[in-house]
Amino acid sequence: MKKFISIILFFIPFLQLYSQVPFLQNPDWISTDVSSVSTGGAFADINMDGWLDFVVANGNDISRQKVVVYYNNGDGTFPTSPNWQSADIDYHGHLDVGDVNEDGEGYFDGNRDWAFNWQPPYVQTGAGNYPFEGSGTRAIAEWMLARPNIIMVFAFHNSGGLYLRGPSFKAAGEMLQGDISVYNYLGENIEKIVPGYEYLISWKDLYSTYGDFTDFTTNLIGSYSFVGELYQSEMETFDGTFKMNEEDRSKPDGLSKRDRQRLQFNDRVTQGELFKDWKPYKHPLYGDIEIGGWVKVSSRLPHPFMLPDLVHRNASAVIFAAQNTPKVTMDVFETKRIKDNLWSVRVRLVNRGVMPTVTYQTMRNRLYPPDVLTVSGESARVVSGGKLTDTWFGTVDYKEYKPEVQLCQVPGFGKIEYQFLVVGRGNVDIKFESRKAGTVSESIQLK
């Protein structure tokens, strides 16, 4: 049985590698230009709209023809006639597309293109020419703005083993203490869920950034936001521990203890897949050189055998945050007749999550209206109402106008209480509505 299982495991990847892929016998797309002799083609985002365009070189050793470009329609399809063609003709052979003058045109950082404290490229590399120049970042922003209930955001990068909160630049100033308490609770628990990762402040403990994603979500979506920097090369140990300590690299032979451990990790744990021995190579321009060393995926990505643990622990960090989004319940804990048809109604809103129903920064900046608590009835009306500040002494901070509508925020792991004086009888509806925490309601009978 053991041999049979080993053979099956060995041949599964073999069969996948050499299995045939069926192709359609008829083409999905045909250009209207049937007279050209096309000798080369390549895909590149020529007009920088986020979609790959089709560049075709026409002409061979008999006929001189033009280079043409078919711009992507924005849905993965192409027009049948070219959108651009070269002014000259020539004997073209094959085709390659690249940045010929090396001016860096088109370099774009998807985490520097967001419409909050955006700065031009001479301040922030990769920012693009204006906020949301990238169609991908613009699409994500539109998607989020269409879903106002979002209150927790994670942006995962590699690498470093960090969970970063804002602000991303010093001039923004520190966050309000209420929001810091939320971040501290989440960050300190995430450090326990993902051992070795550190909970830090972006600008203070790493570096300043401008126009980044989490500043946008914090300030314009009204959410709590973390940047998770996944993977740590320090986890590649060969000394019986799970993480190496930082050590001085200035050794006589150029190798620190950490460097030596990574080489041993490569030899004994990943079976030589991360580091390749140096070998002589004849370069067409530089002549005799050597090729080898750490492979390109070795510095910022974990070996595949380490991925399940990385994914599971970081997914658990996200789940932990989701479990601590605001969860509000309503309790009408007192209904008392004062005199005739005058009633005192007391309502308690309890939040079992660490996050408040509205972030403190949102409340300060008035990004959107706060939560609303309303009391209404067909045969009853609110004559007075306000926040109950002391239950035992009956102290109420009454609202002067429209007392049937109370603007509020339910704190994390906390509660708020309100008292309403209602005149009338019959059914009374009490409703709490929150952009981030949803809606809860109760109905009572005054009789």
Residue, then its C-alpha position, 0 to 999 in steps of 0.5 A: m500500500k505504501k508503494f502504491i501511494s508513492i507512485i500515485l503522488f509521483f505521477i499526478p504532477f507528471l500527468q498534469l504537465y504533459s496532458q493535452v489542452p484542447f483548442l478551438q478549431n476556429p479562431d475567436w478573432i480575425s482582423t479585417d486586414v487580410s492583405s498584410v503579412s503578419t510576422g510578429g505580435a506582442f501584448a503590452d499596455i500601450n495607452m496605459d489604460g490598464w488593459l493589454d493591447f495587441v501590437v502586430a508587425n506586418g511585412n516580411d522579406i518580400s513585402r514592406q508593411k506597417v506596424v499596427v496596434y489594436y487597442n483593447n476594448g476594455d473587456g479583453t476583446f479587440p477591434t478588427s481594424p487597427n487603432w494606430q499604425s506606423a507612418d513608415i513601412d519596412y521589412h519586419g521580422h519578429l517583434d518585441v515591445g519595451d521601454v526603448n529610451e528607458d525613461g521609466e514611463g509607465y512605472f506605477d505603484g498601486n499603493r501610491d495612487w489613492a486619492f488621499n494626500w496624493q503627491p506627484p512622482y517627484v515626491q512619491t515614486g510610482a504615484g502616477n500623474y494623478p490620483f486613480e490614474g490606474s484603472g485597477t485602483r480606481a475600480i477598487a475605490e468605486w467598489m468600496l465607495a458603493r459599499p458604505n458598510i465596510i469598517m475593516v480593511f486589510a492590505f497584504h504586501n510582502s515582506g517583513g512580518l509586520y502589521l502596520r496602522g496609520p497614519s502613513f505620514k507624520a504631518a497627519g498627527e496622531m489618531l484619536q485615543g478611541d481609535i488607537s485603543v481599537y488598533n492596540y487591541l487588534g494589533e496586540n492580539i494579532e501578534k499572538i496569532v502570528p508569532g514573530y510579526e510586529y504591530l507598528i505605526s507606518w510613518k514612525d516605525l517604517y517610513s512615510t508614504y503618500g497616496d496609499f491605500t489604507d490612508f484612503t480607507t481610513n479617512l474616506i471610507g471610514s474604516y479601520s485599516f491594517v497593512g500586513e507585510l507577509y513573510q520573514s526571511e528570519m523564519e528560515t532557521f537552522d538552529g532549533t529556533f523558529k526565528m533568527n535574531e538580527e546580527d551584524r553582517s560585517k564579518p571577515d568573510g562577508l557572511s553573518k551567522r544569519d547568512r550561514q543559517r540561511l545557506q544551511f536552511n537551503d541545503r537541509v530543509t529546501q533541498g537546495e531550491l533557494f540557492k544555486d551554485w555558481k557556474p561559468y557562463k559566456h555572456p554575449l556582451y560581458g564575456d566570461i561571467e558566473i551565474g548563481g546565488w539566491v534565486k529570485v523568489s528567495s528574498r520576499l517569498p516563503h518556500p511553498f512548504m511554509l505557505p500553509d502556516l503563513v496563510h492559516r495564521n494571517a487568515s486567522a488574524v483577519i477572522f479575529a478582526a471580523q469577529n470584533t466588528p460592531k455587533v449591536t443589540m437593543d434592550v428596552f429596559e424600562t417602560k414606565r407610566i409617569k401620569d395618564n398618557l405620559w410614559s418614560v421609555r428607556v433604551r439601551l444599545v450594547n456593542r459586543g465588538v471592539m470597534p465602535t459603530v462609527t470610528y472616532q476619526t469619522m466623527r471628528n471629521r464628519l465624514y458621514p452622518p453618525d448613527v441614528l436612534t428613532v422613536s415613532g408611533e401612530s398614536a404616540r409622539v416623543v415630547s422629550g428625549g436625550k442621552l441617559t448619563d446616570t441611570w440611578f439619578g435619572t440624569v438625562d442630556y435632553k435634546e432640544y429639537k426633534p427629540e424623537v431622532q437621536l444621533c449617536q455612536v455606540p462605543g466598542f465593548g460598551k453601551i449607550e442609554y437613552q430616555f424618551l418621554v412619550v405621550g400617547r398609547g399603542n404601538v411604538d417602534i424604536k429603531f437604531e440605524s448604522r452605516k457600519a453596524g446595520t439596523v436593529s429595532e424593537s416594538i413596544q405597547l403603551k397601554 
